[in-house]
Amino acid sequence: MATLLGERSARATWRDYLELTKPRVVLLMLITSLVGMFLATRAGVPWTVLLFGNLGIALCAGGAAVVNHVVDRQIDSVMARTHKRPLAEGRVSPAAALTFALVLGVAGLLLLLAFTNALAAWLTLASLIGYAVIYTGFLKRATPQNIVIGGLAGAAPPLLGWVAVTGQVSAEPLLLVLIIFAWTPPHFWALAIHRKAEYAKVNIPMLPVTHGEHYTKVHILLYTVALLAVSFMPYAIHMSGPLYLAAAALLGARFLYWAVVLYRDSRPHAAIRTFKFSIWYLFALFIALLVDHYLLLNI
């Protein structure tokens, strides 16, 4: 068996290793990190911080994603959505993946230490450990509140970007973290409803599995209302202006619409459509923050 796995691992390509880093997830994280950087200053972000700071954050996030693949390789091989992943199919061995994760994580931290500041590096390390160890290794299998508790690690990128520029933590980036923290449960629970049977098959205690779909839909609706309220706070504290307020209202109303559709089950494939919209919601909301910020600078 070891020989067989070794032969299959030898066929791994660079695309397999790229897939292990979950590049689309990392890209969304980098968008929020970039926004955090640009919102942190009115003078412009130094190119070294912009380039190497985000590269460091991306490498650390990619390393955490690789660890997630390693820990979840058994359940990934059973679930339809993930059974073709490189580790699940044996194209990459766990040892090779962990080595890759270590290289990514160390390289990312060294870049952050060299081109940003120590606080940004240690906060990034804490985020990496939070996702790769605490969430993936423990919370995911321990409680149906796994997404809520573990979501803090995934909400960190705008704070990391802000701290990479300023070297300090303040209320504004923590508010950006709070927005992503409130966004995470309705985002993931919508996917969990869509994939409920698969999560049940592998004994992952996602909320729809442990408490049923109706209970989960109610909580998606409640968290979406909370998200809508939280998304107005940058305007309330004069961090942003009317352009962002209008975008937050429109995007929030649309997200709330999908949460209600999901609750009522009034349209086909409501769960996966809610999940997909939530991705565009977060992307558009942070772009609105960025555009509004530079619009304010020119007024």
C-alpha angles and dihedrals in degrees: 000000000000089000091050092051090047091053092047092047089053089064092060115124132202087262089062091054091045090052090053089062093058092230097191092054091046090050091056089048090051091053090057090044091052091050089050090053096049094044090052095068143033093199100065130264116274109249092235091057092043094051105032096031093057092040089054092049090047093050092050092047090048091050091052090050091053090053088051089056091050096049093044098042094110096051091039089061090059101043118084093221094055109024093105095055114126096251094041090056094040097243089127122035122228090243092053091046093050091049089051091049091051092050091049094047096047092045091049094050092047091052091050092048092047101043107023125021142287095257092057090049095050093045089051090050090050090051091049092051091045093056103032099039112018099036102029098034100040122359097050091064099031108058142014086232088066093116094048095050097036093044091083091074092052091047094059104086098088089050090048091051092048093048092046087063102035104026091224142080119241139167097268099063090042087058089053088051089051091054092055091041090056091043096053101072098051089042096053098032090057088056090044090057090050091049097034096126092051094050090048091051092057095039097244106154098226114165097254089053097049101033105020135250097280092055090048093049091052090053092046088055093048094048091047090055089049090049091052090053094046092048090062093057097085087061092044092056092043092249089126140017141232095292091061091042091055092047092048091050095048096043092044092050090052092048089049089050091056091045089055091045089052092047092051093037086223099149133046117265091005095159098056092040090053089049093051093047091051090062092053090044094059093043093050094043093055093044087053089052090053096046091046091050093056092041089057090050090058096048 
